[in-house]
Amino acid sequence: MDLRELPKIDLHCHLDACVRVSTVAEIGKQLGLVLPDSLEAALIAPPVCDGLMDYLRGIDLALEVMQREGDLRRIACELVEDFHADRVIYGEVRFAPQLHTKRGISLQQVLNAVHAGLEEGKQRYGVLTSLILCSIRQQDPSVSFEIAKLAADNQDKACGIDLAGDEFGFLGNPHVNAFILAERAGLRRTVHAGEAAGSDRILEAIDVLHAERIGHGVRVVEDPRLMSLLKDKREFSVRRKANKRNGDRHDQELVLLGVRAGSRLAAPLKLHNRTGNSAA
């Protein structure tokens, strides 16, 4: 059986981590950016990284070419084309709109452009997507609240919110008001936790932020009591290649112990766009 030909579901896809190298080269040239000699080395993480923030360093360059509406639409549409090539039939795409306003476009314009690109991709390639808006742990909580409000006001475009960023250095509880707003608005909620820091971050994500899904969450194996509690009550979206590059092997234990952990082969949390394109 050729796994490449099987239909897949991608539950944990970061838009800014999926920009094509050729697209960065083309847009970077248009913008007059000084690009490194090897774009591949600058954009693609090495097999082993010195922690999460080292792994994420290449995203800074990708963000530089994601600051105009047309470029955002193009990159989102290209992602759907790449989904199609990988036989992904449904993808949950997440990104932080606040990281795409350096050239003066508004958060609403950013969201509109990315959503338009995903919709264009759906029309061309038949791949369904949902859009999740990310808050960033190391940013001021007021920004997270603004992102949650953006999602709540645009439920025809965004289905949920996420908390990402420097988990090791920053707690999640300062962002609680954003998650309260999201929950009251009926948005779905996922949190990156238990990836760069310990299982206490997972407990915080569930008890304080009311997360319905945990991104990565591999450190839950450090706390057998917590793992037993969550085994049938939460889903974990695990990016195994990312975990291995960060030096972590806990995802294998999650699978062996029966925790609902997966990425492209797991059932979605029924996150959906409010237009009726549900991810059943």
C-alpha angles and dihedrals in degrees: 000000000000107000091197090068096050119100112254142193120217113204100171115046124146112205095210090052093054103056112132116247090229091053092052089051094050098044092039090057091049090052094046093241120166101240126197119253091248112042091178092059091046096048105032119068116236120246091264125032134189095244135308100302091051088051090053097048095099091061091073091070093046090053091057090067094044100072103096128070095235093049092049091050091048094049092048092050091048089053090057089049089053090048088054092050089052091049092247108158097184130022134183107213121197132187141153110247092196090068092062103059101084092111095050107266118135128246089251092053090049092052093045092052096049092045091049090052093051091048091049089051091050091053092049101040107018095237116143119220141181125205125225122189118219131218117201122231095218094051125088112278089236088068090053090052090051091052092049090051090049090054092045091051093048106045089145086067108025127044103186152348135251137195114222137154135075102003094170095058103033135052122224099223096083086068095055095113091061090054093046089054091048094049092049090050092053095249122149117247132214130169133197102232140147093029106099095008135041136282091274087076089059092052090049091050091054102037099038106025097030092227115190094197132027119219109225097335093174094144090070086092087072089070113049092185092055092045091052090049093050099037095101100018107059137037124225121210105207126192098199097187090051092049092051092049088053089053096253126133100171093109090075089058091051091057094045091050094050101249113155096252126152147118117199096009101045129094113260122243087245090259105168147171111254091237088085099263093130123182099227 
